[in-house]
Amino acid sequence: MAYIMFKNKLKYDEAYNQIKQKRGVANPNVGFIAQLMVFHQRITYELESNAVRIFCIGSHQRETPQYIVARMVFILLLPILKL
């Protein structure tokens, strides 16, 4: 999935839908989803090392509450302290 995201410059949701159409049983776990979302941020944006990423994890749709996804809520840049 990461390769498809990288090669085609897709977001997680777009890559997931593309894979789900080809292989209906695809169901990545929450940890992998979060890693893919951070991966997408890394390949599309240059983040500073002091960035904190905050995710919200919940069901994808009301009709299918067993499928959960992680969505990045925001990125918080912390001040760098020099000692």
C-alpha positions as CSV (number, residue, x, y, z in Angstrom):
1,M,0.0,0.0,0.0
2,A,2.9,2.4,0.8
3,Y,4.3,1.7,-2.6
4,I,1.0,2.6,-4.3
5,M,0.8,5.8,-2.2
6,F,4.4,6.8,-3.2
7,K,4.3,5.8,-6.8
8,N,0.9,7.4,-7.6
9,K,1.0,10.3,-5.1
10,L,-2.2,9.1,-3.4
11,K,-3.5,9.7,0.1
12,Y,-4.2,6.8,2.4
13,D,-8.0,6.8,1.6
14,E,-7.4,6.8,-2.1
15,A,-4.8,4.0,-2.0
16,Y,-7.1,2.0,0.3
17,N,-10.1,2.3,-2.0
18,Q,-7.9,1.3,-5.0
19,I,-6.6,-1.8,-3.2
20,K,-10.0,-2.7,-1.7
21,Q,-11.5,-2.8,-5.3
22,K,-8.8,-5.3,-6.4
23,R,-8.7,-7.3,-3.2
24,G,-11.9,-7.1,-1.1
25,V,-10.4,-8.8,2.0
26,A,-7.8,-6.1,2.5
27,N,-8.1,-4.7,6.0
28,P,-5.0,-3.1,7.5
29,N,-4.7,-2.8,11.2
30,V,-4.9,0.6,13.0
31,G,-1.1,0.8,13.7
32,F,-0.3,0.3,10.0
33,I,-2.9,2.8,9.0
34,A,-1.3,5.4,11.3
35,Q,2.1,4.6,9.8
36,L,0.8,5.0,6.3
37,M,-0.7,8.4,7.2
38,V,2.6,9.6,8.6
39,F,4.3,8.2,5.5
40,H,2.0,10.3,3.3
41,Q,2.8,13.4,5.3
42,R,6.6,12.6,4.9
43,I,6.4,12.2,1.2
44,T,4.2,15.2,0.5
45,Y,5.3,17.8,3.2
46,E,8.6,18.6,4.7
47,L,8.0,18.5,8.4
48,E,10.4,19.8,11.0
49,S,11.8,17.5,13.6
50,N,9.9,19.2,16.4
51,A,6.5,18.4,14.9
52,V,4.0,16.4,16.9
53,R,1.3,14.6,15.0
54,I,-2.1,14.0,16.6
55,F,-4.4,11.3,15.3
56,C,-8.1,10.5,15.8
57,I,-9.1,6.9,15.5
58,G,-12.7,5.9,14.9
59,S,-15.0,3.9,12.7
60,H,-14.9,4.6,9.0
61,Q,-18.7,4.6,8.4
62,R,-21.8,4.2,10.5
63,E,-22.8,1.2,8.4
64,T,-19.5,-0.6,9.1
65,P,-18.4,0.3,12.6
66,Q,-16.0,-2.7,12.7
67,Y,-13.7,-0.9,10.1
68,I,-11.7,1.8,11.8
69,V,-9.4,4.4,10.4
70,A,-6.8,6.8,11.8
71,R,-7.1,10.4,10.6
72,M,-4.5,13.1,11.3
73,V,-6.2,15.8,13.3
74,F,-3.4,18.4,13.2
75,I,0.4,18.9,13.4
76,L,1.7,20.9,16.3
77,L,5.1,22.5,16.1
78,L,6.8,22.7,19.4
79,P,9.4,25.4,20.1
80,I,12.9,24.2,20.1
81,L,14.7,24.9,23.4
82,K,18.4,25.7,23.2
83,L,20.3,24.8,26.4
